[in-house]
Amino acid sequence: MTRLTNAFSKKVENLAAAVSLHFLHYNFARPHKTLADPYPRTPAMAAGMADHVWTMGEIAGLLL
């Protein structure tokens, strides 16, 4: 993991931000077919944390 990720940035803060962004997209914006009941849902929707699939605009809006 270290060899592959530190090549892009030497700062731990940037690595943490990139990993956080990946997990946010995976859990809130990417529907999973395995969670389909009756339609594909995100893990956050399945857990009751969200009521819709988030768009990239909504994720980018969190930065403001």
All heavy atoms as TSV, in Angstrom:
chain	resi	resn	atom	element	x	y	z
A	1	MET	N	N	0.834	-1.192	0.000
A	1	MET	CA	C	0.000	0.000	0.000
A	1	MET	C	C	0.876	1.252	0.000
A	1	MET	O	O	0.603	2.178	-0.728
A	1	MET	CB	C	-0.915	-0.032	1.219
A	1	MET	CG	C	-1.756	1.166	1.388
A	1	MET	SD	S	-3.283	0.987	0.499
A	1	MET	CE	C	-4.132	2.418	1.038
A	2	THR	N	N	1.916	1.269	0.772
A	2	THR	CA	C	2.749	2.458	0.868
A	2	THR	C	C	3.431	2.761	-0.458
A	2	THR	O	O	3.439	3.893	-0.900
A	2	THR	CB	C	3.810	2.299	1.967
A	2	THR	OG1	O	3.141	2.092	3.195
A	2	THR	CG2	C	4.668	3.522	2.086
A	3	ARG	N	N	3.973	1.759	-1.096
A	3	ARG	CA	C	4.690	2.004	-2.338
A	3	ARG	C	C	3.766	2.540	-3.421
A	3	ARG	O	O	4.143	3.388	-4.206
A	3	ARG	CB	C	5.346	0.707	-2.816
A	3	ARG	CG	C	6.372	0.955	-3.903
A	3	ARG	CD	C	6.919	-0.339	-4.429
A	3	ARG	NE	N	6.199	-0.560	-5.682
A	3	ARG	CZ	C	5.824	-1.708	-6.167
A	3	ARG	NH1	N	6.080	-2.800	-5.528
A	3	ARG	NH2	N	5.192	-1.805	-7.293
A	4	LEU	N	N	2.552	2.060	-3.489
A	4	LEU	CA	C	1.635	2.479	-4.538
A	4	LEU	C	C	1.020	3.848	-4.274
A	4	LEU	O	O	0.771	4.602	-5.207
A	4	LEU	CB	C	0.512	1.449	-4.700
A	4	LEU	CG	C	0.959	0.069	-5.169
A	4	LEU	CD1	C	-0.221	-0.877	-5.161
A	4	LEU	CD2	C	1.565	0.157	-6.553
A	5	THR	N	N	0.764	4.193	-3.029
A	5	THR	CA	C	0.043	5.432	-2.754
A	5	THR	C	C	0.957	6.619	-2.501
A	5	THR	O	O	0.613	7.726	-2.865
A	5	THR	CB	C	-0.885	5.249	-1.545
A	5	THR	OG1	O	-0.116	4.784	-0.444
A	5	THR	CG2	C	-1.986	4.272	-1.859
A	6	ASN	N	N	2.086	6.436	-1.889
A	6	ASN	CA	C	2.962	7.573	-1.604
A	6	ASN	C	C	3.639	8.106	-2.858
A	6	ASN	O	O	4.229	9.173	-2.834
A	6	ASN	CB	C	4.008	7.205	-0.564
A	6	ASN	CG	C	3.434	7.170	0.831
A	6	ASN	OD1	O	2.368	7.699	1.060
A	6	ASN	ND2	N	4.141	6.543	1.743
A	7	ALA	N	N	3.564	7.397	-3.983
A	7	ALA	CA	C	4.174	7.879	-5.210
A	7	ALA	C	C	3.443	9.115	-5.733
A	7	ALA	O	O	4.037	9.934	-6.417
A	7	ALA	CB	C	4.159	6.781	-6.270
A	8	PHE	N	N	2.180	9.271	-5.397
A	8	PHE	CA	C	1.425	10.415	-5.878
A	8	PHE	C	C	1.632	11.640	-4.997
A	8	PHE	O	O	1.596	12.750	-5.476
A	8	PHE	CB	C	-0.066	10.072	-5.944
A	8	PHE	CG	C	-0.352	8.968	-6.907
A	8	PHE	CD1	C	-0.788	7.741	-6.460
A	8	PHE	CD2	C	-0.162	9.153	-8.263
A	8	PHE	CE1	C	-1.042	6.714	-7.346
A	8	PHE	CE2	C	-0.420	8.137	-9.154
A	8	PHE	CZ	C	-0.846	6.917	-8.701
A	9	SER	N	N	1.805	11.450	-3.717
A	9	SER	CA	C	1.986	12.573	-2.812
A	9	SER	C	C	2.748	12.097	-1.585
A	9	SER	O	O	2.514	11.016	-1.080
A	9	SER	CB	C	0.637	13.139	-2.375
A	9	SER	OG	O	0.839	14.171	-1.449
A	10	LYS	N	N	3.626	12.910	-1.128
A	10	LYS	CA	C	4.419	12.551	0.046
A	10	LYS	C	C	3.744	12.979	1.344
A	10	LYS	O	O	4.220	12.678	2.419
A	10	LYS	CB	C	5.807	13.194	-0.034
A	10	LYS	CG	C	6.608	12.762	-1.235
A	10	LYS	CD	C	6.929	11.280	-1.208
A	10	LYS	CE	C	7.748	10.889	-2.410
A	10	LYS	NZ	N	7.915	9.465	-2.527
A	11	LYS	N	N	2.608	13.694	1.246
A	11	LYS	CA	C	1.932	14.175	2.444
A	11	LYS	C	C	0.858	13.190	2.887
A	11	LYS	O	O	0.022	12.759	2.097
A	11	LYS	CB	C	1.283	15.534	2.176
A	11	LYS	CG	C	2.286	16.622	1.876
A	11	LYS	CD	C	1.596	17.930	1.643
A	11	LYS	CE	C	2.617	19.010	1.324
A	11	LYS	NZ	N	1.954	20.280	1.047
A	12	VAL	N	N	0.859	12.850	4.139
A	12	VAL	CA	C	-0.127	11.923	4.694
A	12	VAL	C	C	-1.524	12.531	4.641
A	12	VAL	O	O	-2.506	11.812	4.433
A	12	VAL	CB	C	0.259	11.547	6.142
A	12	VAL	CG1	C	-0.793	10.688	6.774
A	12	VAL	CG2	C	1.598	10.844	6.161
A	13	GLU	N	N	-1.619	13.849	4.764
A	13	GLU	CA	C	-2.915	14.514	4.712
A	13	GLU	C	C	-3.588	14.311	3.350
A	13	GLU	O	O	-4.798	14.092	3.271
A	13	GLU	CB	C	-2.777	16.010	5.004
A	13	GLU	CG	C	-2.340	16.332	6.419
A	13	GLU	CD	C	-0.829	16.257	6.592
A	13	GLU	OE1	O	-0.091	16.180	5.581
A	13	GLU	OE2	O	-0.383	16.264	7.752
A	14	ASN	N	N	-2.808	14.384	2.270
A	14	ASN	CA	C	-3.365	14.179	0.932
A	14	ASN	C	C	-3.809	12.732	0.736
A	14	ASN	O	O	-4.827	12.475	0.091
A	14	ASN	CB	C	-2.359	14.572	-0.139
A	14	ASN	CG	C	-2.110	16.058	-0.186
A	14	ASN	OD1	O	-2.884	16.839	0.362
A	14	ASN	ND2	N	-1.042	16.455	-0.827
A	15	LEU	N	N	-3.065	11.804	1.272
A	15	LEU	CA	C	-3.446	10.394	1.199
A	15	LEU	C	C	-4.756	10.169	1.949
A	15	LEU	O	O	-5.660	9.501	1.441
A	15	LEU	CB	C	-2.346	9.509	1.777
A	15	LEU	CG	C	-2.691	8.021	1.904
A	15	LEU	CD1	C	-2.926	7.399	0.535
A	15	LEU	CD2	C	-1.589	7.294	2.644
A	16	ALA	N	N	-4.878	10.742	3.131
A	16	ALA	CA	C	-6.105	10.586	3.920
A	16	ALA	C	C	-7.299	11.196	3.190
A	16	ALA	O	O	-8.393	10.628	3.191
A	16	ALA	CB	C	-5.929	11.231	5.289
A	17	ALA	N	N	-7.111	12.331	2.534
A	17	ALA	CA	C	-8.194	12.971	1.794
A	17	ALA	C	C	-8.613	12.115	0.601
A	17	ALA	O	O	-9.803	11.970	0.324
A	17	ALA	CB	C	-7.762	14.358	1.330
A	18	ALA	N	N	-7.659	11.531	-0.102
A	18	ALA	CA	C	-7.974	10.691	-1.262
A	18	ALA	C	C	-8.714	9.422	-0.843
A	18	ALA	O	O	-9.677	9.013	-1.496
A	18	ALA	CB	C	-6.699	10.343	-2.016
A	19	VAL	N	N	-8.294	8.809	0.244
A	19	VAL	CA	C	-8.959	7.602	0.736
A	19	VAL	C	C	-10.373	7.938	1.215
A	19	VAL	O	O	-11.321	7.201	0.941
A	19	VAL	CB	C	-8.124	6.932	1.850
A	19	VAL	CG1	C	-8.889	5.810	2.522
A	19	VAL	CG2	C	-6.821	6.403	1.268
A	20	SER	N	N	-10.527	9.053	1.887
A	20	SER	CA	C	-11.856	9.471	2.352
A	20	SER	C	C	-12.794	9.742	1.187
A	20	SER	O	O	-13.966	9.349	1.213
A	20	SER	CB	C	-11.744	10.732	3.208
A	20	SER	OG	O	-10.971	10.471	4.349
A	21	LEU	N	N	-12.293	10.389	0.151
A	21	LEU	CA	C	-13.105	10.653	-1.029
A	21	LEU	C	C	-13.520	9.356	-1.713
A	21	LEU	O	O	-14.653	9.211	-2.160
A	21	LEU	CB	C	-12.339	11.549	-1.995
A	21	LEU	CG	C	-13.077	12.005	-3.242
A	21	LEU	CD1	C	-14.309	12.808	-2.870
A	21	LEU	CD2	C	-12.151	12.823	-4.116
A	22	HIS	N	N	-12.609	8.401	-1.782
A	22	HIS	CA	C	-12.931	7.099	-2.378
A	22	HIS	C	C	-14.039	6.409	-1.594
A	22	HIS	O	O	-15.013	5.911	-2.185
A	22	HIS	CB	C	-11.692	6.206	-2.421
A	22	HIS	CG	C	-12.010	4.786	-2.749
A	22	HIS	ND1	N	-12.351	4.374	-4.017
A	22	HIS	CD2	C	-12.071	3.690	-1.967
A	22	HIS	CE1	C	-12.603	3.069	-3.995
A	22	HIS	NE2	N	-12.432	2.636	-2.765
A	23	PHE	N	N	-13.948	6.355	-0.293
A	23	PHE	CA	C	-14.964	5.680	0.514
A	23	PHE	C	C	-16.297	6.427	0.476
A	23	PHE	O	O	-17.361	5.797	0.501
A	23	PHE	CB	C	-14.491	5.504	1.960
A	23	PHE	CG	C	-13.567	4.338	2.125
A	23	PHE	CD1	C	-12.239	4.533	2.443
A	23	PHE	CD2	C	-14.022	3.044	1.963
A	23	PHE	CE1	C	-11.380	3.455	2.591
A	23	PHE	CE2	C	-13.180	1.962	2.111
A	23	PHE	CZ	C	-11.852	2.166	2.423
A	24	LEU	N	N	-16.268	7.751	0.404
A	24	LEU	CA	C	-17.508	8.521	0.278
A	24	LEU	C	C	-18.215	8.172	-1.027
A	24	LEU	O	O	-19.419	7.924	-1.042
A	24	LEU	CB	C	-17.212	10.016	0.343
A	24	LEU	CG	C	-18.426	10.936	0.244
A	24	LEU	CD1	C	-19.282	10.794	1.503
A	24	LEU	CD2	C	-17.991	12.368	0.062
A	25	HIS	N	N	-17.476	8.131	-2.121
A	25	HIS	CA	C	-18.071	7.773	-3.410
A	25	HIS	C	C	-18.577	6.338	-3.390
A	25	HIS	O	O	-19.675	6.055	-3.866
A	25	HIS	CB	C	-17.045	7.955	-4.536
A	25	HIS	CG	C	-17.572	7.534	-5.865
A	25	HIS	ND1	N	-17.378	6.274	-6.370
A	25	HIS	CD2	C	-18.310	8.206	-6.784
A	25	HIS	CE1	C	-17.972	6.183	-7.547
A	25	HIS	NE2	N	-18.537	7.338	-7.822
A	26	TYR	N	N	-17.792	5.409	-2.857
A	26	TYR	CA	C	-18.172	3.993	-2.832
A	26	TYR	C	C	-19.446	3.772	-2.028
A	26	TYR	O	O	-20.297	2.985	-2.424
A	26	TYR	CB	C	-17.025	3.174	-2.236
A	26	TYR	CG	C	-17.282	1.680	-2.248
A	26	TYR	CD1	C	-16.988	0.929	-3.369
A	26	TYR	CD2	C	-17.810	1.038	-1.138
A	26	TYR	CE1	C	-17.216	-0.437	-3.393
A	26	TYR	CE2	C	-18.047	-0.324	-1.147
A	26	TYR	CZ	C	-17.743	-1.055	-2.276
A	26	TYR	OH	O	-17.975	-2.417	-2.294
A	27	ASN	N	N	-19.593	4.445	-0.908
A	27	ASN	CA	C	-20.726	4.195	-0.018
A	27	ASN	C	C	-21.959	5.045	-0.300
A	27	ASN	O	O	-23.067	4.649	0.066
A	27	ASN	CB	C	-20.304	4.405	1.436
A	27	ASN	CG	C	-19.400	3.301	1.913
A	27	ASN	OD1	O	-19.646	2.133	1.652
A	27	ASN	ND2	N	-18.343	3.663	2.604
A	28	PHE	N	N	-21.813	6.207	-0.918
A	28	PHE	CA	C	-22.946	7.105	-1.112
A	28	PHE	C	C	-23.343	7.319	-2.572
A	28	PHE	O	O	-24.487	7.640	-2.843
A	28	PHE	CB	C	-22.658	8.470	-0.477
A	28	PHE	CG	C	-22.762	8.463	1.015
A	28	PHE	CD1	C	-21.680	8.118	1.804
A	28	PHE	CD2	C	-23.952	8.779	1.641
A	28	PHE	CE1	C	-21.770	8.092	3.177
A	28	PHE	CE2	C	-24.056	8.763	3.020
A	28	PHE	CZ	C	-22.967	8.413	3.796
A	29	ALA	N	N	-22.419	7.176	-3.527
A	29	ALA	CA	C	-22.719	7.532	-4.909
A	29	ALA	C	C	-22.727	6.350	-5.870
A	29	ALA	O	O	-23.143	6.502	-7.007
A	29	ALA	CB	C	-21.705	8.568	-5.401
A	30	ARG	N	N	-22.281	5.193	-5.448
A	30	ARG	CA	C	-22.172	4.052	-6.355
A	30	ARG	C	C	-23.186	2.978	-5.981
A	30	ARG	O	O	-23.015	2.286	-4.980
A	30	ARG	CB	C	-20.759	3.481	-6.272
A	30	ARG	CG	C	-20.498	2.352	-7.226
A	30	ARG	CD	C	-19.019	1.979	-7.172
A	30	ARG	NE	N	-18.764	0.860	-8.036
A	30	ARG	CZ	C	-18.669	-0.394	-7.613
A	30	ARG	NH1	N	-18.779	-0.674	-6.336
A	30	ARG	NH2	N	-18.447	-1.359	-8.468
A	31	PRO	N	N	-24.240	2.812	-6.786
A	31	PRO	CA	C	-25.229	1.758	-6.494
A	31	PRO	C	C	-24.609	0.369	-6.676
A	31	PRO	O	O	-23.804	0.157	-7.572
A	31	PRO	CB	C	-26.328	1.987	-7.531
A	31	PRO	CG	C	-26.118	3.351	-8.051
A	31	PRO	CD	C	-24.662	3.648	-7.914
A	32	HIS	N	N	-24.993	-0.542	-5.813
A	32	HIS	CA	C	-24.486	-1.909	-5.849
A	32	HIS	C	C	-25.630	-2.845	-6.231
A	32	HIS	O	O	-26.697	-2.821	-5.611
A	32	HIS	CB	C	-23.930	-2.305	-4.480
A	32	HIS	CG	C	-22.759	-1.479	-4.057
A	32	HIS	ND1	N	-21.476	-1.941	-4.097
A	32	HIS	CD2	C	-22.675	-0.202	-3.606
A	32	HIS	CE1	C	-20.642	-1.002	-3.674
A	32	HIS	NE2	N	-21.362	0.076	-3.370
A	33	LYS	N	N	-25.412	-3.668	-7.241
A	33	LYS	CA	C	-26.453	-4.594	-7.680
A	33	LYS	C	C	-26.779	-5.630	-6.614
A	33	LYS	O	O	-27.891	-6.133	-6.553
A	33	LYS	CB	C	-26.027	-5.290	-8.965
A	33	LYS	CG	C	-25.990	-4.365	-10.154
A	33	LYS	CD	C	-25.588	-5.101	-11.409
A	33	LYS	CE	C	-25.500	-4.138	-12.568
A	33	LYS	NZ	N	-25.078	-4.824	-13.791
A	34	THR	N	N	-25.832	-5.958	-5.780
A	34	THR	CA	C	-26.079	-6.969	-4.744
A	34	THR	C	C	-27.025	-6.464	-3.661
A	34	THR	O	O	-27.591	-7.262	-2.921
A	34	THR	CB	C	-24.763	-7.414	-4.081
A	34	THR	OG1	O	-24.096	-6.276	-3.532
A	34	THR	CG2	C	-23.854	-8.090	-5.097
A	35	LEU	N	N	-27.206	-5.154	-3.568
A	35	LEU	CA	C	-28.108	-4.568	-2.575
A	35	LEU	C	C	-29.473	-4.238	-3.171
A	35	LEU	O	O	-30.267	-3.546	-2.548
A	35	LEU	CB	C	-27.486	-3.306	-1.974
A	35	LEU	CG	C	-26.188	-3.508	-1.199
A	35	LEU	CD1	C	-25.613	-2.169	-0.781
A	35	LEU	CD2	C	-26.405	-4.400	-0.005
A	36	ALA	N	N	-29.748	-4.729	-4.374
A	36	ALA	CA	C	-31.004	-4.420	-5.062
A	36	ALA	C	C	-32.188	-5.027	-4.326
A	36	ALA	O	O	-32.268	-6.238	-4.139
A	36	ALA	CB	C	-30.966	-4.943	-6.491
A	37	ASP	N	N	-33.083	-4.145	-3.890
A	37	ASP	CA	C	-34.303	-4.595	-3.213
A	37	ASP	C	C	-35.299	-3.454	-3.184
A	37	ASP	O	O	-35.357	-2.751	-2.186
A	37	ASP	CB	C	-33.996	-5.084	-1.802
A	37	ASP	CG	C	-35.229	-5.624	-1.096
A	37	ASP	OD1	O	-36.123	-6.139	-1.784
A	37	ASP	OD2	O	-35.287	-5.516	0.138
A	38	PRO	N	N	-36.035	-3.138	-4.130
A	38	PRO	CA	C	-36.252	-3.685	-5.478
A	38	PRO	C	C	-35.386	-3.025	-6.537
A	38	PRO	O	O	-35.464	-3.389	-7.699
A	38	PRO	CB	C	-37.721	-3.347	-5.743
A	38	PRO	CG	C	-37.922	-2.049	-5.034
A	38	PRO	CD	C	-37.050	-2.154	-3.794
A	39	TYR	N	N	-34.567	-2.055	-6.219
A	39	TYR	CA	C	-33.707	-1.371	-7.181
A	39	TYR	C	C	-32.300	-1.289	-6.588
A	39	TYR	O	O	-32.117	-1.404	-5.374
A	39	TYR	CB	C	-34.248	0.036	-7.486
A	39	TYR	CG	C	-34.511	0.848	-6.238
A	39	TYR	CD1	C	-33.503	1.602	-5.658
A	39	TYR	CD2	C	-35.755	0.830	-5.619
A	39	TYR	CE1	C	-33.735	2.324	-4.499
A	39	TYR	CE2	C	-35.993	1.551	-4.463
A	39	TYR	CZ	C	-34.980	2.298	-3.913
A	39	TYR	OH	O	-35.199	3.003	-2.766
A	40	PRO	N	N	-31.262	-1.118	-7.409
A	40	PRO	CA	C	-29.893	-1.010	-6.873
A	40	PRO	C	C	-29.765	0.161	-5.899
A	40	PRO	O	O	-30.222	1.264	-6.177
A	40	PRO	CB	C	-29.045	-0.774	-8.112
A	40	PRO	CG	C	-29.837	-1.349	-9.221
A	40	PRO	CD	C	-31.275	-1.110	-8.859
A	41	ARG	N	N	-29.189	-0.120	-4.750
A	41	ARG	CA	C	-29.004	0.886	-3.702
A	41	ARG	C	C	-27.530	1.003	-3.362
A	41	ARG	O	O	-26.733	0.122	-3.650
A	41	ARG	CB	C	-29.754	0.479	-2.432
A	41	ARG	CG	C	-31.229	0.318	-2.618
A	41	ARG	CD	C	-31.918	-0.048	-1.336
A	41	ARG	NE	N	-31.480	-1.373	-0.894
A	41	ARG	CZ	C	-31.778	-1.906	0.280
A	41	ARG	NH1	N	-32.504	-1.234	1.130
A	41	ARG	NH2	N	-31.359	-3.099	0.606
A	42	THR	N	N	-27.192	2.089	-2.702
A	42	THR	CA	C	-25.833	2.260	-2.196
A	42	THR	C	C	-25.775	1.640	-0.796
A	42	THR	O	O	-26.810	1.446	-0.160
A	42	THR	CB	C	-25.462	3.753	-2.111
A	42	THR	OG1	O	-26.298	4.384	-1.150
A	42	THR	CG2	C	-25.596	4.444	-3.453
A	43	PRO	N	N	-24.579	1.339	-0.289
A	43	PRO	CA	C	-24.485	0.837	1.080
A	43	PRO	C	C	-25.068	1.812	2.110
A	43	PRO	O	O	-25.657	1.393	3.100
A	43	PRO	CB	C	-22.983	0.645	1.289
A	43	PRO	CG	C	-22.464	0.355	-0.075
A	43	PRO	CD	C	-23.288	1.222	-0.987
A	44	ALA	N	N	-24.938	3.114	1.861
A	44	ALA	CA	C	-25.496	4.099	2.784
A	44	ALA	C	C	-27.020	4.047	2.784
A	44	ALA	O	O	-27.655	4.203	3.830
A	44	ALA	CB	C	-25.018	5.500	2.413
A	45	MET	N	N	-27.621	3.815	1.628
A	45	MET	CA	C	-29.069	3.687	1.552
A	45	MET	C	C	-29.529	2.418	2.258
A	45	MET	O	O	-30.553	2.421	2.952
A	45	MET	CB	C	-29.528	3.664	0.090
A	45	MET	CG	C	-29.365	4.986	-0.622
A	45	MET	SD	S	-29.615	4.879	-2.404
A	45	MET	CE	C	-31.334	4.437	-2.494
A	46	ALA	N	N	-28.778	1.335	2.100
A	46	ALA	CA	C	-29.131	0.079	2.747
A	46	ALA	C	C	-29.038	0.195	4.266
A	46	ALA	O	O	-29.806	-0.432	4.996
A	46	ALA	CB	C	-28.227	-1.044	2.251
A	47	ALA	N	N	-28.115	1.023	4.751
A	47	ALA	CA	C	-27.945	1.213	6.187
A	47	ALA	C	C	-28.886	2.277	6.747
A	47	ALA	O	O	-28.930	2.490	7.955
A	47	ALA	CB	C	-26.501	1.614	6.491
A	48	GLY	N	N	-29.620	2.964	5.866
A	48	GLY	CA	C	-30.543	3.993	6.323
A	48	GLY	C	C	-29.895	5.349	6.542
A	48	GLY	O	O	-30.500	6.238	7.144
A	49	MET	N	N	-28.683	5.551	6.057
A	49	MET	CA	C	-27.987	6.819	6.235
A	49	MET	C	C	-28.287	7.823	5.123
A	49	MET	O	O	-28.025	9.012	5.285
A	49	MET	CB	C	-26.479	6.577	6.301
A	49	MET	CG	C	-26.055	5.732	7.488
A	49	MET	SD	S	-24.320	5.298	7.447
A	49	MET	CE	C	-23.549	6.881	7.446
A	50	ALA	N	N	-28.815	7.341	3.996
A	50	ALA	CA	C	-29.141	8.216	2.869
A	50	ALA	C	C	-30.444	7.728	2.247
A	50	ALA	O	O	-30.789	6.551	2.357
A	50	ALA	CB	C	-28.017	8.193	1.838
A	51	ASP	N	N	-31.150	8.644	1.597
A	51	ASP	CA	C	-32.408	8.251	0.968
A	51	ASP	C	C	-32.342	8.293	-0.557
A	51	ASP	O	O	-33.329	8.027	-1.221
A	51	ASP	CB	C	-33.548	9.134	1.466
A	51	ASP	CG	C	-33.301	10.610	1.188
A	51	ASP	OD1	O	-32.210	10.959	0.725
A	51	ASP	OD2	O	-34.221	11.399	1.444
A	52	HIS	N	N	-31.172	8.663	-1.117
A	52	HIS	CA	C	-31.005	8.688	-2.563
A	52	HIS	C	C	-29.534	8.492	-2.902
A	52	HIS	O	O	-28.667	8.590	-2.033
A	52	HIS	CB	C	-31.509	10.017	-3.136
A	52	HIS	CG	C	-30.689	11.190	-2.700
A	52	HIS	ND1	N	-30.777	11.746	-1.446
A	52	HIS	CD2	C	-29.752	11.910	-3.361
A	52	HIS	CE1	C	-29.942	12.761	-1.346
A	52	HIS	NE2	N	-29.303	12.876	-2.504
A	53	VAL	N	N	-29.280	8.214	-4.182
A	53	VAL	CA	C	-27.904	8.098	-4.662
A	53	VAL	C	C	-27.349	9.504	-4.828
A	53	VAL	O	O	-27.941	10.339	-5.500
A	53	VAL	CB	C	-27.856	7.337	-6.009
A	53	VAL	CG1	C	-26.439	7.285	-6.544
A	53	VAL	CG2	C	-28.416	5.932	-5.846
A	54	TRP	N	N	-26.217	9.777	-4.210
A	54	TRP	CA	C	-25.623	11.101	-4.271
A	54	TRP	C	C	-24.977	11.326	-5.639
A	54	TRP	O	O	-24.385	10.424	-6.221
A	54	TRP	CB	C	-24.569	11.269	-3.197
A	54	TRP	CG	C	-25.115	11.391	-1.813
A	54	TRP	CD1	C	-26.309	10.945	-1.355
A	54	TRP	CD2	C	-24.468	11.990	-0.701
A	54	TRP	NE1	N	-26.442	11.229	-0.029
A	54	TRP	CE2	C	-25.332	11.866	0.408
A	54	TRP	CE3	C	-23.244	12.607	-0.526
A	54	TRP	CZ2	C	-25.003	12.361	1.654
A	54	TRP	CZ3	C	-22.921	13.088	0.718
A	54	TRP	CH2	C	-23.793	12.973	1.804
A	55	THR	N	N	-25.053	12.557	-6.118
A	55	THR	CA	C	-24.379	12.935	-7.357
A	55	THR	C	C	-23.002	13.494	-7.010
A	55	THR	O	O	-22.718	13.831	-5.858
A	55	THR	CB	C	-25.179	13.998	-8.118
A	55	THR	OG1	O	-25.239	15.187	-7.317
A	55	THR	CG2	C	-26.587	13.509	-8.442
A	56	MET	N	N	-22.166	13.621	-8.042
A	56	MET	CA	C	-20.840	14.202	-7.809
A	56	MET	C	C	-20.960	15.667	-7.393
A	56	MET	O	O	-20.136	16.166	-6.637
A	56	MET	CB	C	-19.982	14.076	-9.070
A	56	MET	CG	C	-19.625	12.631	-9.366
A	56	MET	SD	S	-18.989	11.825	-7.919
A	56	MET	CE	C	-17.340	11.548	-8.397
A	57	GLY	N	N	-21.997	16.334	-7.861
A	57	GLY	CA	C	-22.224	17.718	-7.448
A	57	GLY	C	C	-22.516	17.833	-5.969
A	57	GLY	O	O	-22.067	18.768	-5.304
A	58	GLU	N	N	-23.274	16.885	-5.429
A	58	GLU	CA	C	-23.558	16.897	-3.987
A	58	GLU	C	C	-22.297	16.620	-3.174
A	58	GLU	O	O	-22.082	17.225	-2.122
A	58	GLU	CB	C	-24.623	15.855	-3.655
A	58	GLU	CG	C	-25.996	16.220	-4.156
A	58	GLU	CD	C	-26.999	15.102	-3.921
A	58	GLU	OE1	O	-26.677	13.929	-4.173
A	58	GLU	OE2	O	-28.108	15.437	-3.476
A	59	ILE	N	N	-21.458	15.723	-3.683
A	59	ILE	CA	C	-20.211	15.414	-2.972
A	59	ILE	C	C	-19.286	16.636	-3.024
A	59	ILE	O	O	-18.684	17.002	-2.016
A	59	ILE	CB	C	-19.543	14.173	-3.564
A	59	ILE	CG1	C	-20.390	12.931	-3.256
A	59	ILE	CG2	C	-18.127	14.002	-3.026
A	59	ILE	CD1	C	-19.916	11.667	-3.900
A	60	ALA	N	N	-19.185	17.278	-4.187
A	60	ALA	CA	C	-18.350	18.467	-4.309
A	60	ALA	C	C	-18.891	19.618	-3.456
A	60	ALA	O	O	-18.126	20.434	-2.948
A	60	ALA	CB	C	-18.258	18.908	-5.768
A	61	GLY	N	N	-20.199	19.659	-3.263
A	61	GLY	CA	C	-20.806	20.692	-2.447
A	61	GLY	C	C	-20.424	20.604	-0.984
A	61	GLY	O	O	-20.546	21.574	-0.236
A	62	LEU	N	N	-19.974	19.439	-0.544
A	62	LEU	CA	C	-19.537	19.286	0.847
A	62	LEU	C	C	-18.259	20.075	1.126
A	62	LEU	O	O	-17.964	20.375	2.294
A	62	LEU	CB	C	-19.298	17.801	1.162
A	62	LEU	CG	C	-20.525	16.909	1.136
A	62	LEU	CD1	C	-20.112	15.450	1.313
A	62	LEU	CD2	C	-21.504	17.299	2.215
A	63	LEU	N	N	-17.513	20.417	0.090
A	63	LEU	CA	C	-16.260	21.145	0.272
A	63	LEU	C	C	-16.484	22.611	0.594
A	63	LEU	O	O	-15.619	23.272	1.136
A	63	LEU	CB	C	-15.408	21.038	-0.983
A	63	LEU	CG	C	-14.949	19.631	-1.347
A	63	LEU	CD1	C	-14.239	19.649	-2.693
A	63	LEU	CD2	C	-14.016	19.094	-0.283
A	64	LEU	N	N	-17.640	23.138	0.237
A	64	LEU	CA	C	-17.892	24.571	0.446
A	64	LEU	C	C	-18.221	24.899	1.865
A	64	LEU	O	O	-18.672	24.298	2.671
A	64	LEU	CB	C	-19.020	25.039	-0.475
A	64	LEU	CG	C	-18.718	24.852	-1.941
A	64	LEU	CD1	C	-19.941	25.248	-2.762
A	64	LEU	CD2	C	-17.536	25.679	-2.375
